[in-house]
Each structure stands twice: as C-alpha cells, then as structure tokens.
C-alpha cells in the first residue's frame, strides 16, 4: 500500500487533486469486474469513463459502483462480445 499511496500522491500532485478524492476500493472493484466479466482491455477504459463522469460533477464512488454493477450483469461474461468496435 505504501507504493500505491506514493504513486497516487505523486499522480495527484502532477494533475492537481488529492488522494482523498479517489475512491480506490470502488475503482479496483470496477476494474476487476470489467476485466473478469466484460473484457480485460476495457478495465482501464471503464475507469476513464468513471473519471469523466466524476470530472463532470458525478459522485466518483457512486459512478464506479454503478459501472461495477453493469459489468457484473454483462450478459456474455468475459467474452468481450457486444462491445462496439472502435474501428
């Protein structure tokens, strides 16, 4: 955890913000759910989606929890199907 805290402290210093603003457990739950139930490459993208919503004023923990529920309810677990193509 010390490494995590050091990384987050430096990252938030770099972009402005505070470690206290980050719902770490909720984001880790989100990343795990998306990686396991949707598709592994979508885990960091989903965390970015949560960050976008938080940046627009949504509660970061609530957004992460909502996206976690969505991932856990994904109909085709771990297949990555039903994802729109970016091409």
VMD Tcl script that draws the C-alpha trace (Angstrom):
set ca {
  {0.00 0.00 0.00}
  {2.90 2.38 0.58}
  {3.85 2.13 -3.10}
  {0.22 2.77 -4.09}
  {-0.01 5.78 -1.82}
  {3.30 7.19 -3.11}
  {2.18 6.71 -6.72}
  {-1.22 8.31 -6.12}
  {0.28 11.19 -4.15}
  {2.67 11.96 -6.99}
  {-0.01 11.45 -9.67}
  {-2.47 13.78 -7.96}
  {0.28 16.36 -7.38}
  {1.06 16.19 -11.09}
  {-2.52 16.81 -12.27}
  {-3.99 18.62 -9.28}
  {-6.13 16.90 -6.73}
  {-5.87 14.81 -3.63}
  {-5.56 11.13 -2.84}
  {-8.53 11.59 -0.51}
  {-10.71 12.29 -3.55}
  {-10.05 8.87 -5.08}
  {-12.44 6.02 -4.24}
  {-9.63 3.46 -4.52}
  {-11.59 0.38 -3.45}
  {-14.54 1.21 -5.70}
  {-12.24 1.74 -8.69}
  {-10.38 -1.50 -8.03}
  {-13.73 -3.32 -7.80}
  {-14.75 -1.72 -11.09}
  {-11.54 -2.73 -12.84}
  {-11.81 -6.32 -11.57}
  {-15.46 -6.66 -12.58}
  {-14.87 -5.28 -16.06}
  {-11.72 -7.37 -16.59}
  {-13.46 -10.57 -15.48}
  {-16.99 -10.06 -16.75}
  {-16.62 -7.93 -19.87}
  {-13.14 -7.85 -21.38}
  {-9.76 -7.19 -19.77}
  {-8.80 -4.31 -22.10}
  {-11.96 -2.48 -21.08}
  {-10.90 -2.21 -17.41}
  {-8.74 0.92 -17.78}
  {-11.14 2.40 -20.32}
  {-14.02 1.92 -17.87}
  {-12.00 3.62 -15.13}
  {-11.52 6.52 -17.54}
  {-15.29 6.62 -18.15}
  {-15.81 6.81 -14.37}
  {-13.26 9.64 -14.23}
  {-15.03 11.53 -16.98}
  {-18.31 11.33 -15.08}
  {-16.63 12.41 -11.85}
  {-14.97 15.30 -13.64}
  {-18.39 16.42 -14.76}
  {-19.63 16.52 -11.20}
  {-20.92 12.99 -10.56}
  {-20.03 11.25 -7.31}
  {-16.96 9.16 -8.18}
  {-17.77 6.29 -5.82}
  {-21.39 6.10 -7.00}
  {-20.29 6.07 -10.64}
  {-17.72 3.34 -10.03}
  {-20.34 1.27 -8.18}
  {-22.90 1.73 -10.96}
  {-20.38 0.66 -13.62}
  {-19.36 -2.32 -11.46}
  {-22.99 -3.44 -11.29}
  {-23.28 -3.03 -15.06}
  {-20.16 -5.14 -15.63}
  {-21.31 -7.88 -13.26}
  {-24.63 -8.04 -15.11}
  {-22.93 -8.19 -18.53}
  {-24.71 -10.95 -20.48}
  {-21.71 -12.64 -22.06}
  {-19.19 -12.96 -19.25}
  {-15.60 -12.46 -20.23}
  {-16.18 -12.73 -23.97}
  {-15.97 -9.06 -24.82}
  {-18.88 -9.57 -27.21}
  {-21.48 -6.87 -27.67}
  {-18.80 -4.21 -27.40}
  {-18.92 -1.65 -30.19}
  {-15.93 -1.62 -32.47}
  {-13.74 1.44 -32.32}
  {-12.85 0.97 -35.98}
}
mol new
graphics top color blue
foreach p $ca { graphics top sphere $p radius 0.5 }
foreach p [lrange $ca 0 end-1] q [lrange $ca 1 end] { graphics top cylinder $p $q radius 0.2 }
display resetview
